[in-house]
Amino acid sequence: MELSQEHIELLEKFIKSDRKFVGNEDLYEDFFAESSKRAVSLLDTITDTSATVPYLKKIVSTSIILVLKNQGRVRRTHDNFVSTNEISLDANYPSNNKNFQNTLVNYSFIDISPTPEEVVIQKDILQRVYDAVVVAHSANISKQFLDLYDLRYVQCKKQSEIAKILNLSQSEVSKRLFELMEQVKLALGN
């Protein structure tokens, strides 16, 4: 599928109106190329045309973040992206003054939520992983692969906690988790 002229104009409009575009105008072609690539793959799956505009806005926002990240202009923190613009403290303080406790550095945070296409892809991958775990478990029930998967990856338990729950040694838990991971990789073709 190709983008219609209407979709192209919407992408251009959303890119130029995005607050992250200001100061990064030199990357317009990269923003547009990334947005177009993502839009084509998503527009094939949309059946409700009223959802097109919100999806395109989100695609543009995500594409801009991705391009800025790839260009080294933003970096990922624990839960946000921040600008990589640096403030030279040496320019404001004499070199013999090393006490910067009262210096405030303010970063503006950029909200990045997963796009609808990323959510669909993540759900598909998780389903494929779970299906592979079920197959591995069915092939060797005594290894307790479903229990291991649930305790480790759903409940986020440590290996030592899993060992106590399943009455196994920690090394056996580690060995089985590794075996399970290898079987999942094979099932996914990695």
N, C-alpha and C positions, 0 to 999 in steps of 0.2 A: 504494500500500500504506500502511496505517496501522500505527502501533506497537501491539502488544498490551499488555495491562496488565502482563504479565510483563516486557516490554522497558522499559516506562516505569519500573517499580519498580527494575529493574537500573540504568537511567540515573541515577535519583535516588540510589541507593545509591553508585554509583561517583563521582558528583559530590561527595557529602558526605564520602566517604572520601579524596578526593584531597587531598594536602598543600597544593596551591595554593588550595584552597577556603577554608582557614583565613585569616581576615583579609580575605576577599573575598566574604563571605556576602551582601552587598548585591547581588551580580551573579548570584545563583542563577538567576533567571528567564532571564537572558541565556545562562548556561551550559546550562541545560536546553533552551532554544529552539535553540541552535546544535547541541547534541548530537543532538537529535531530528531536525533537518533532515538532518544527515549520516547518522544511523542509518537513516532511511527509505530513502535512496538506496542504501546499502550492503546492507541486509537483503534487498532485491530480488534481489541477485546471489549471495547465499550459498546454496549447496545443502547444505553440511555444517553441520548445526545445532550440532555440538560446537564449531564455530569462532565461534559467535555471541558468547559471553561475552568471549573475548580481543579480538575486534573492537570490541565495545562499550566495553571499558575503554580501548582506544587512541583510539577516537572521542572519548570524554569528555576524555581527557587533551589531545588536540589541540584540541578545542573550547574548553576552558578557556584554553589558551595563546592561541588566536586572540582570544577575548573580552578577555582581559587586555591583549593587545597593542593591540587596537582602542581600549580604554579608557585607554591610555597608562600602564598599570601595570607592564608589562614592555617591554623593548626587545631587539632582535636584536643580538647581537654576531657576530663572525666565524663562530663555530660553535655558539652557544648563545643562550638567552634569559636576561636578568638582570632583577632587580627594579629599578624606577626609584626606589625609596625613596632619598632623598638624606640625606646626613649633613652638617650644617652645621658646617664647620670653625671658623667665626668664633665659635661659641658656646663652643668649648673653648680657644681661643687668643686672646691679646690681639691687637688689630688691628695693633700695630706689629711683631708677630712673623710674618714671611712665610716662614719656613723650615718646611715641612711634610714634609721628607724622611723623618722617622721615623714619620709617620702612616700607619697601615695602614687601608685601606678594604677590607672583605671583602664580596663579592657572592656570593650563592648561585646556582649555575647550575641551570637546568632543562633536562633532556634532552628534546629534541624530534626524533623520528624521523618520517619520512614515514608517513602512514597507508596502509593497504592501498588505499584508494580513491584517494589521491594517487599512489601507485605505478602503478596501473592507468591513470589519466589521463595521467601523464607518458609511459608507454610508448606509449599510443595517439597522443599528440601527436607523439612522436619518430618513430613509424612513418609518420604522415601527412606529416611534414616530409621524411623520407627518400624516400617515394614521390614527392613533388613534385620533389625533386632528380633522381630517376631520369627522370621525365618531361621535365624541363628539359634534362637531359643528352642524352636521346634525340632531342630536337628540334634540338639544335645540339651535336654531338659535339666539334667543333673548339674549343669554349669550355672543355672539360675540367671541367665542373661537378662530376662525381663526385670527381675528384681534388682539386678545390678544397675541396669539402665535407669530404672525409676529412682533408686536411691541416689545414684551419682548425678544424673543429669536433670531429673525433675525436682527432686528434693534437695539437691546440692549438698549432699553429705560428703564428709571427708572419707578417705579410704579406711582410716582407723575406726570411724563410726560404723561404716558398712561391715567391716570385719566383725565387730561386736554383734551387730544385728543378725548377720547371717551365720554366726559362729564359725568364722573362717579366720585364717591368719591374714595379716595385712598384705603379705607378699602374695598370697593366693588371690586376694581381691585384685591386686595390681596386675597379676598375670592374667586373670580372667578379663579384666577391663581392656587390657592390651589385645587379647585374643578377640574380644568382641569388636574393638575398633578396627582390627585388621579385616574381620569378616564384613563389617559395614563398608569399609573402603572397597573391598572386592565387589560387593553388591552394587555400589554406586559407580564402579568403573574407574576408581582413582588409584 
